[in-house]
Amino acid sequence: MIQRAAPVHKDTISIRLVEEALQAFARRGEPLETLLRAAGLEPVLLADPAARVEVGVYSRLWLRLARHFDDEFFGMDPRRMRSGSFAFLCRTCRTQATLEEALHTALDFFALTFESFRGSLARSQSLAEVVLHERSAEPGRSFAYFTFWILLHGLACWLVGRRIPLLAVELRCAEPEYTDDYRVMFSDNLRFGRASTRIIFAAEMLDLPVRRSEAELEEFLARAPSNILVKYRDTDSLAHRIKVHLRSLPAEQWPTSEVLAQALCVSPSTLRRRLAEVGQSYQAIKDAVREEMATAWLADAGVSFGEIAERLGFAEVSAFYRAFRKWTGTNPGHYRSLILAPAIGQNGHAD
């Protein structure tokens, strides 16, 4: 039988991210209890590492901290990201023709805003990457990196009206104790202790047009930052339970839809109907798990393409190549070349 995962609450944020947002201000000795309560959050919750708060509460806290300290980056850079900066950035990027132009505009803006790092966008065949070049030889806080990606990636997704899948998120810092929410927000393929901090995605996304009206901009800003914080993944859903089951088995032992339905104590037609109701299919779920496994193995130079194809249940390497191209918009060779490439610049440092 497939085990049911413990349910989680939709549209919530771990209290650990609240602690991260407060850290720089708390170290300065700032009184924060009043701001917490004004946002609807009792300070006592900080003592429970398992606690979660509604995204709306976290969003209100974000806005109150930004306004109170005139800093939308939680005090994590020597230069403040003054209140209203993100709104100004959104208005500027909305006028660009394509996502590529908008990202260059956004990165130029952030380079003027921050002192500790600057970002660059580059194409590498069918892949694109945004790399952070840092002034310090020591890596920054993981929360600083993730907050930057929340702002940039969240804006990018809204500009083109679709989710931009991230094939990998790499950070120079060590892996923090808690990463669950980050994996939901960005990608399961988070890699820590890397030579540079960067995100990697399909280059074809850069050619998408920016088509957002002034009215849509005002609506987006009225809901920010709630609308860029969570890409919800229901860990109690049928699709998630199936993924967990598939991950526990070698690909050649993955059940047919009929055997899977039997394990779930439903008929094959009921299984198809329940998945279709949430826009899923068993084949799409299998492909998603194969893609997840493939990106992890491609980051290991010791695993050959033939081994990966075999592990994923493909009879030929060429079939794996075609499938990976379909899933990600690039081929395994390009992805491996980029993911294993040395850092751009010197350890991703800014000039």
BELDAUR-V983169 format. One record per residue. N is the residue number from 0. RES is the residue in one letter. SS is DSSP state (hx for helix, st for strand, lp for the rest). PSI is psi in whole degrees, -180 to 180 (NA if undefined). OMEGA is omega as a letter, one per 30 degrees, with the letter a starting at -180 (* if undefined). Layout:
N:RES:SS:PSI:OMEGA  N:RES:SS:PSI:OMEGA
This chain:
0:M:lp:146:l  1:I:lp:127:a  2:Q:lp:144:l  3:R:lp:135:l  4:A:lp:153:l  5:A:lp:134:a  6:P:lp:151:l  7:V:lp:161:a  8:H:lp:134:a  9:K:lp:146:l  10:D:lp:51:l  11:T:st:161:l  12:I:st:140:l  13:S:st:143:l  14:I:hx:-20:l  15:R:hx:-32:l  16:L:hx:-28:l  17:V:hx:-46:l  18:E:hx:-41:l  19:E:hx:-40:a  20:A:hx:-28:a  21:L:hx:-16:a  22:Q:hx:-52:a  23:A:hx:-39:l  24:F:hx:-39:l  25:A:hx:-37:l  26:R:hx:-26:l  27:R:lp:-1:l  28:G:lp:20:a  29:E:lp:139:l  30:P:lp:118:a  31:L:lp:-12:a  32:E:hx:-41:a  33:T:hx:-41:l  34:L:hx:-39:l  35:L:hx:-49:a  36:R:hx:-36:l  37:A:hx:-28:l  38:A:lp:-4:l  39:G:lp:25:a  40:L:lp:120:l  41:E:lp:129:a  42:P:hx:-27:a  43:V:hx:-25:l  44:L:hx:-25:a  45:L:hx:-18:a  46:A:hx:-8:a  47:D:lp:101:a  48:P:lp:-16:l  49:A:lp:-4:a  50:A:lp:151:l  51:R:st:148:l  52:V:st:154:l  53:E:st:146:l  54:V:hx:-37:l  55:G:hx:-38:l  56:V:hx:-46:l  57:Y:hx:-39:l  58:S:hx:-43:l  59:R:hx:-39:l  60:L:hx:-45:l  61:W:hx:-50:a  62:L:hx:-40:l  63:R:hx:-41:l  64:L:hx:-43:a  65:A:hx:-42:a  66:R:hx:-42:a  67:H:hx:-43:a  68:F:hx:2:a  69:D:lp:49:a  70:D:lp:113:l  71:E:lp:8:a  72:F:lp:24:l  73:F:lp:33:l  74:G:lp:25:a  75:M:lp:5:l  76:D:lp:147:l  77:P:lp:-31:l  78:R:lp:135:l  79:R:lp:143:l  80:M:lp:91:a  81:R:lp:149:a  82:S:lp:130:a  83:G:lp:-8:a  84:S:hx:-44:a  85:F:hx:-40:l  86:A:hx:-43:l  87:F:hx:-42:l  88:L:hx:-44:l  89:C:hx:-43:l  90:R:hx:-38:a  91:T:hx:-44:a  92:C:hx:-28:a  93:R:hx:-26:a  94:T:lp:-3:a  95:Q:lp:157:a  96:A:lp:-40:a  97:T:st:167:l  98:L:hx:-37:l  99:E:hx:-47:l  100:E:hx:-39:a  101:A:hx:-40:l  102:L:hx:-40:l  103:H:hx:-41:l  104:T:hx:-45:a  105:A:hx:-43:a  106:L:hx:-35:l  107:D:hx:-42:l  108:F:hx:-47:a  109:F:hx:-33:l  110:A:hx:-34:l  111:L:hx:-27:a  112:T:hx:-45:a  113:F:lp:151:l  114:E:lp:-31:a  115:S:lp:-23:a  116:F:st:164:l  117:R:st:154:a  118:G:st:153:l  119:S:st:146:l  120:L:st:134:l  121:A:st:148:l  122:R:st:144:l  123:S:st:92:a  124:Q:lp:-116:a  125:S:lp:8:l  126:L:st:157:l  127:A:st:152:l  128:E:st:146:l  129:V:st:121:a  130:V:st:137:l  131:L:st:124:l  132:H:st:119:a  133:E:st:148:l  134:R:lp:-33:a  135:S:lp:142:l  136:A:lp:-24:l  137:E:lp:136:l  138:P:lp:155:l  139:G:lp:-173:l  140:R:lp:143:l  141:S:hx:-36:a  142:F:hx:-34:l  143:A:hx:-45:l  144:Y:hx:-49:a  145:F:hx:-36:l  146:T:hx:-41:l  147:F:hx:-45:a  148:W:hx:-35:l  149:I:hx:-47:a  150:L:hx:-49:a  151:L:hx:-49:a  152:H:hx:-40:l  153:G:hx:-43:l  154:L:hx:-45:a  155:A:hx:-44:a  156:C:hx:-42:l  157:W:hx:-41:a  158:L:hx:-38:a  159:V:hx:-1:l  160:G:lp:29:l  161:R:lp:158:l  162:R:lp:130:l  163:I:lp:106:a  164:P:lp:134:l  165:L:lp:122:a  166:L:lp:-29:l  167:A:st:147:l  168:V:st:116:a  169:E:st:140:a  170:L:lp:145:l  171:R:lp:-28:a  172:C:lp:166:l  173:A:lp:158:a  174:E:lp:126:l  175:P:lp:169:a  176:E:lp:-33:a  177:Y:lp:126:l  178:T:lp:0:a  179:D:hx:-49:a  180:D:hx:-35:l  181:Y:hx:-36:l  182:R:hx:-33:l  183:V:hx:-43:a  184:M:hx:-39:a  185:F:lp:-68:a  186:S:lp:149:l  187:D:lp:-21:a  188:N:lp:69:l  189:L:st:133:a  190:R:st:125:a  191:F:lp:163:l  192:G:lp:31:a  193:R:lp:170:a  194:A:lp:-27:a  195:S:lp:164:l  196:T:st:123:a  197:R:st:162:l  198:I:st:148:a  199:I:st:134:a  200:F:st:172:a  201:A:st:131:a  202:A:hx:-25:a  203:E:hx:-22:l  204:M:hx:-30:a  205:L:hx:-23:a  206:D:hx:-4:a  207:L:lp:140:a  208:P:st:150:l  209:V:lp:116:a  210:R:lp:82:l  211:R:lp:132:a  212:S:lp:168:l  213:E:hx:-38:l  214:A:hx:-41:l  215:E:hx:-36:l  216:L:hx:-46:a  217:E:hx:-39:l  218:E:hx:-43:l  219:F:hx:-47:a  220:L:hx:-33:l  221:A:hx:-27:a  222:R:hx:-9:a  223:A:lp:149:g  224:P:lp:6:a  225:S:hx:-39:a  226:N:hx:-4:l  227:I:hx:6:a  228:L:hx:-37:a  229:V:lp:127:l  230:K:lp:97:a  231:Y:lp:137:l  232:R:lp:113:a  233:D:lp:105:a  234:T:lp:1:l  235:D:lp:5:a  236:S:lp:161:l  237:L:hx:-44:a  238:A:hx:-42:a  239:H:hx:-42:l  240:R:hx:-38:l  241:I:hx:-42:l  242:K:hx:-45:l  243:V:hx:-42:l  244:H:hx:-44:a  245:L:hx:-39:l  246:R:hx:-24:a  247:S:lp:-5:a  248:L:lp:149:l  249:P:lp:148:a  250:A:hx:-35:a  251:E:hx:-12:l  252:Q:hx:6:l  253:W:lp:135:a  254:P:lp:156:l  255:T:lp:167:l  256:S:hx:-33:l  257:E:hx:-44:l  258:V:hx:-39:l  259:L:hx:-44:l  260:A:hx:-41:l  261:Q:hx:-41:l  262:A:hx:-30:a  263:L:lp:-1:l  264:C:lp:37:l  265:V:lp:168:l  266:S:lp:156:l  267:P:hx:-38:a  268:S:hx:-37:l  269:T:hx:-41:l  270:L:hx:-47:l  271:R:hx:-42:a  272:R:hx:-44:a  273:R:hx:-36:l  274:L:hx:-40:l  275:A:hx:-32:l  276:E:hx:-27:l  277:V:lp:20:l  278:G:lp:31:a  279:Q:lp:166:l  280:S:lp:158:l  281:Y:hx:-38:l  282:Q:hx:-42:l  283:A:hx:-37:l  284:I:hx:-43:l  285:K:hx:-42:l  286:D:hx:-40:a  287:A:hx:-40:l  288:V:hx:-40:l  289:R:hx:-42:l  290:E:hx:-44:l  291:E:hx:-46:a  292:M:hx:-41:a  293:A:hx:-45:a  294:T:hx:-33:l  295:A:hx:-45:a  296:W:hx:-31:l  297:L:hx:-22:l  298:A:lp:-2:l  299:D:lp:106:a  300:A:lp:-18:a  301:G:lp:-6:a  302:V:lp:118:a  303:S:lp:163:l  304:F:hx:-37:l  305:G:hx:-42:l  306:E:hx:-42:l  307:I:hx:-46:l  308:A:hx:-43:a  309:E:hx:-44:a  310:R:hx:-32:a  311:L:lp:-2:l  312:G:lp:18:l  313:F:lp:138:a  314:A:lp:-29:a  315:E:lp:151:l  316:V:hx:-36:a  317:S:hx:-34:l  318:A:hx:-39:l  319:F:hx:-43:l  320:Y:hx:-46:a  321:R:hx:-41:a  322:A:hx:-43:a  323:F:hx:-38:l  324:R:hx:-40:l  325:K:hx:-40:a  326:W:hx:-41:a  327:T:hx:-15:a  328:G:lp:4:l  329:T:lp:173:l  330:N:lp:161:a  331:P:hx:-34:a  332:G:hx:-45:l  333:H:hx:-44:a  334:Y:hx:-47:a  335:R:hx:-41:a  336:S:hx:-42:a  337:L:hx:-43:a  338:I:hx:-26:l  339:L:lp:3:a  340:A:lp:149:l  341:P:lp:161:a  342:A:lp:144:l  343:I:lp:133:a  344:G:lp:-147:l  345:Q:lp:100:a  346:N:lp:32:l  347:G:lp:19:a  348:H:st:147:l  349:A:lp:154:l  350:D:lp:NA:*
